[in-house]
Structure formats: C-alpha cells, structure tokens
C-alpha cells in the first residue's frame, strides 16, 4: 500500500475513534493516558494483549504476521505522545470452529478484565458480528469482527492503546 504518512495517520485516528469505548476517552473524546513508555515497550505490550486475546479464543489456526504500529494522539505533541495499534486476523484450522466463538468471548472476556462496550452486527453491508471491549487496567481496547461470509471465515481484530507519553528526554519512535 502506498499511503502518505498523513493519510495513514488520519486512517488510524479514525479507526481509533470508531473502536474506543467510553472508558478509553475523556469527556472531550481524547484518548485517556496509558502512562509512560517507549514506543518499543508499548508495542511489546500490545502484542502481549493480542496474544492473551488469541488464547481466550481457544482455537487452533493461523494469524497474520502484522506487527503493532504507532500513531499520534489527537491534539497532543506528536514527539512526546503516541498510541499503539495492532491489527491482525485469525483464520481457524476448520471453518466450523468459529461457530459460537463470539458469544463465548462476550461471556468470558469480562472475567479477564475486559468490559464489553458493544456487541452485535455492524451497520455495513456484510452485517458482520462485532464485539468492542475495553480493558481499563491495561488501557487497551479491541474490536473483533467475525467475517462469517469470507472464504474461509475469519476473525479480524484491531487492538489499540490509550495515549502513552515517552519518558523525559526521549521522542516517539515511529514504526
């Protein structure tokens, strides 16, 4: 994909706005603080959150090999503040394995620190079943969409953090 950095930042900002739940934003719609971290350490945390979500699925299959990315926190100094996003897709070993997985995740995620923000079909043409959840303790949100009409069926996940600040004397590393 040949996207300009500004277009990519706008796309990520829009995606973050769409998926973040109530607890991940303040009264003005800005992302809440996720604390202080380097971009690299925050990306490691995003991968850990994604791994925990994968484990909650309890299914065998393949995941895309996409790493986390860094985006700006809207309205904040781009050299000092950032958010992490980690999009990935899970394709089960057997297409039938996804039957009931979204309902199970909706039931089990609260026991692992996730608060379900919304659950139901998307408003798009495919009407994909979608779950959005926040983990207040970890300062992460996730949007999980069940693409049942794809061949093969799969789950699409978009994990995103609150707004991190880099340690004093450092700047945001972009990747």
Buried (B, 14 or more C-beta within 10 A) or exposed (E): EEEEEEEEBBEBBEBBEEBBBEBBBEEEEBBBBBEEBBBEEBBBBBBEBBEBBBEBBEBEBEBEEEEBBBBBBBEBEBEBBBBBBBBBBBBBEEBEBBBEBBEBBBEEBEEEBBBBBEBEEEEEEEEBBBBBBBBBEBBBBBBBBBBBEBEEBBBBBBBBBBBBBBEEEBEBEEE
